[in-house]
Amino acid sequence: MKVALGQFAVSREWQDNAETCLRLMKQAEAGGADLLVLPEGILARDIADPDIVLKTAQPLDGPFMTQVLEASRGSNLTMMTCIHVPSGAGRVFNVLVTVRNREIVSQYRKLHLYDAFSAKESTNVQPGEEIPEIIEIAGLKVGMMTCYDLRFPELSRRLAVDGADVIVLPAAWVRGLGKEAHWEVMVTARALENTCYVVAVGECGERNIGASMVVDPLGVATVRAGETPTLLFAEIDPTRIAHARAVLPVLANRRFARPELARAEQSQTQAA
């Protein structure tokens, strides 16, 4: 499988971001990619306005996704990214959408909200309640996570146990003391501990680090970006996955049960 990583700085205007998305889709398809991954929260970004996710959220049949779906017509390219969608309860869902040939083939509502490092994503965002599904792309099984999910190894392990060969992670990883190192360490750890590829794509710009990367099942970074907009390509090699799982059979050797998602009331009790 050939994957494209479309790193860019998200604008305040959804129309500008739609144009960027469509351009990257064309470039990825021209480059022979099976999968294009874009960052998290690509409808709008304004570091001076934390409520912009509420003001700019769109339903999945809104104008942004209508353009994206129309642009995917007749294409074999699969595209993954995250947009904010109204929840109907005064907040929004942070939804990772997968698009192929004018169809939304999967949607995942972000489980772990970024209530850390003085940020509070849950002010405007409602958490999801479902573990993301595994989908097939170019003969490989692909799982998905979103940004802060990276800090919770239970989710990536669950995806690997459910059969994922590749884990895709759109993100908007905020700059900060040690944060760049956290990103690299945890993207690498999630790949190595689950003997799968991790495709992590970050937003760049004033607030976020960019630093998109692909890490293989033995912890080797095969491509990586800096802090500026770019489109990178990487090969996902199923023989590398098979080799890693033969020499490092951590999934077969594990002694712990398959991770399960705690119910909402159980999570609140644990947090208290």
Secondary structure, 3 states (H helix, E strand, C coil): CEEEEEECCCCCCHHHHHHHHHHHHHHHHHCCCCEEECCCCCCCCCCCCCCHHHHHCCCCCCHHHHHHHHHCCCCCCEEEEEEEEECCCCCEEEEEEEEECCEEEEEEECCCCCCCCCCCHHHCECCCCCCCCCEEECCEEEEECCHHHHHCHHHHHHHHHCCCCEEEEEECCECCCCHHHHHHHHHHHHHHHHCCEEEEEECCCCCECCCCEEECCCCCEEEECCCCCEEEEEECCHHHHHHHHHHCCHHHHCCCCCCCCCCHHHHHHHHC
